[in-house]
Amino acid sequence: MRDLVRDSLAETDWKNENELVCGVITMVYDHEVTGLTEKLTELEHGANQNIYTTIHMHLNPEICMEIIAVEGKLGDLKHLSDDIGSIKGVQRCKLTMASKTTGHMHYIGLRKD
């Protein structure tokens, strides 16, 4: 019940695209898809003002997970997450954010099946 109330409160934080937030983008992808790693690298380098660090994990011989710590305007982070999620070979992409002013958390996810 507490989490539902917090999620409801957080919804108001996410209406302002200029709200300063921090969080993580978590993605799962097939690194064997031709050109995928190059596209991800190019996209991440283009958003380097919002990216603080990345963690790369191998889930199995083909599938990787990457966690990207981000900070910036909500609109910019949503755009980055959407761009990552739209690349062929990215199986899952989820932006989890925390408001820097209230601490409320929220996530926006894209699931491809």
C-alpha positions in Angstrom: 0.0 0.0 0.0 2.9 2.4 0.9 4.5 1.8 -2.5 1.2 2.6 -4.3 0.9 5.9 -2.5 4.5 6.7 -3.3 4.1 5.8 -6.9 1.0 8.1 -7.1 3.0 11.0 -5.5 5.8 10.4 -7.9 3.6 10.7 -11.0 3.4 14.5 -10.4 7.2 14.7 -10.5 7.3 13.2 -13.9 5.0 15.6 -15.7 7.7 18.3 -15.9 10.1 17.4 -18.6 12.6 20.0 -17.2 12.6 18.3 -13.7 16.2 17.4 -12.7 16.3 13.7 -12.0 18.9 10.9 -11.5 18.6 7.2 -12.1 19.6 4.2 -14.1 18.8 2.9 -17.5 18.9 -0.9 -17.5 19.0 -2.7 -20.8 19.3 -6.3 -21.9 20.6 -6.9 -25.4 21.9 -9.5 -27.8 25.5 -8.4 -28.6 25.6 -10.7 -31.6 23.2 -8.4 -33.6 25.3 -6.8 -36.3 26.1 -3.2 -35.5 24.4 -3.1 -32.2 27.4 -2.4 -30.0 28.6 0.4 -32.3 25.1 2.0 -32.2 25.0 1.8 -28.5 28.5 3.3 -28.1 27.6 6.1 -30.5 24.4 6.9 -28.7 26.1 6.8 -25.2 28.9 9.1 -26.4 26.4 11.5 -27.7 24.7 11.7 -24.3 27.9 11.8 -22.2 26.7 15.0 -20.4 24.0 12.8 -18.8 25.9 9.6 -18.3 28.1 9.1 -15.2 29.1 5.5 -15.5 28.1 2.1 -17.0 28.3 -1.4 -15.7 28.4 -4.2 -18.3 27.5 -7.9 -17.4 27.5 -11.0 -19.5 24.3 -13.0 -18.8 25.2 -15.8 -21.2 27.4 -16.2 -24.3 25.0 -14.0 -26.4 23.1 -11.8 -24.0 24.5 -8.8 -22.1 23.0 -6.5 -19.5 24.2 -2.9 -19.2 23.3 -0.5 -16.4 23.9 3.2 -17.1 23.9 5.7 -14.2 22.3 9.0 -15.5 21.4 12.5 -14.4 19.7 15.3 -16.1 16.4 16.7 -17.3 13.6 14.2 -17.3 12.9 14.8 -21.0 16.5 14.2 -22.0 16.7 10.9 -20.0 13.4 9.7 -21.4 14.6 10.5 -24.9 17.9 8.6 -24.3 16.1 5.6 -22.9 13.6 5.5 -25.8 16.5 5.8 -28.3 18.3 2.9 -26.7 15.1 0.8 -26.5 14.4 1.3 -30.2 17.7 -0.2 -31.4 17.3 -3.6 -33.1 18.8 -6.2 -30.7 17.9 -4.4 -27.5 15.4 -6.8 -25.8 14.6 -4.8 -22.8 15.2 -1.2 -21.7 13.9 0.4 -18.5 14.5 3.9 -17.1 14.2 4.0 -13.3 14.4 7.6 -11.9 14.5 9.3 -8.6 13.6 13.0 -8.1 16.5 14.9 -6.7 14.1 17.2 -4.8 11.7 14.6 -3.3 13.4 11.3 -3.6 10.3 9.8 -5.3 11.1 6.9 -7.6 9.4 5.9 -10.8 10.2 3.8 -13.9 9.4 3.8 -17.5 10.0 0.6 -19.3 10.0 -0.8 -22.8 9.6 -4.5 -23.2 10.1 -6.2 -26.5 9.0 -9.8 -26.9 
